[in-house]
Amino acid sequence: MGDKVRFQVADIFLPTRDDLPQVLATAQELEGTVMDFSDSGPQPCVFAVVDVIAHHNVVLPVDKLELPGPSDSSERPEPQVG
């Protein structure tokens, strides 16, 4: 938790695009900070809760997150459990 991540707006699971603030819904890519993880049935840490602009939280699949970096790599963060 606390990792800065980058993701495509199209990958947001919750809220729906129609329920996003206009400034977020019209963007293609956003950055934010991982605040928490959520399970999906028996699978742990499938979704991440990410804090974005103006403290709006969005939920998206962990496998859609990228770590922003100077080399613009597409590394995916590993969930920190526990």
N, C-alpha and C positions, 0 to 999 in steps of 0.2 A: 504494500500500500504506500501511497505517496509518490509513486512513479509518475513522471510526466509522460503522456502518451499522445499519439496522433491517430486519427481514424476518419473514415469516410462517413458523412452524414447518412448516407443510404444504409449503413450497417447498424444504425441505432435501432434497438429492439423496442425500448420504451423511453419516453412517450412516443406516440406515433408522430409522423412528420406533420400531420395536421395540427397536433397539439403543441408542437415546438414553437417557441417565440420566433417571430419572423426573421430576426437577425441570424438565428441558428438554422432555420429551415431553408434559407436561401443559399447557405454556404455549401461547398462541396466537401471540404475537409475541415476538421476542427482539432484543437489540442485541448487537453485538460489533465487533471490529476486523478489517479485512481484513489477512490475513497474507501471502497469495500468490494467484496466478491460475493456472489450468490451462487447457490447450487441449482442444479436442474435435476430433480428427482434424486436418484442415487449418485449422480455424477457431481463431484465437488468442483467449485470454482469455475463454472462454465461461463458465467456472466460477470462483468465488471460494472460497478457503479462509478461513473466518472463525473467529476465536477468540472463544468466548463464555464464560459463567460457568465458573470454576474450570479454565480452560485446556483446555476441550473444543473441538476443532476440528470444524466442520461444512463441507460442500461444498454449494454451491447455485448456480444459474444467476445470472450477473451481472445479467441484466435483471430479477431479482426483488428486488434490493437497493434500499433507500431511504436517503437521508441524513437522520438525525434533525435537526430544527432547531426553533427557537422558533416558526416559523410553521406547523410540522407539514406542510411541503410534501412532495410525492412526487417530488422530484428523484432521479434515478438517477445514481450515480457513474460516471464514465468510467474504464475500466481504465487504469492507468499502466503502459505497456509499456516495458521496457528498463531 
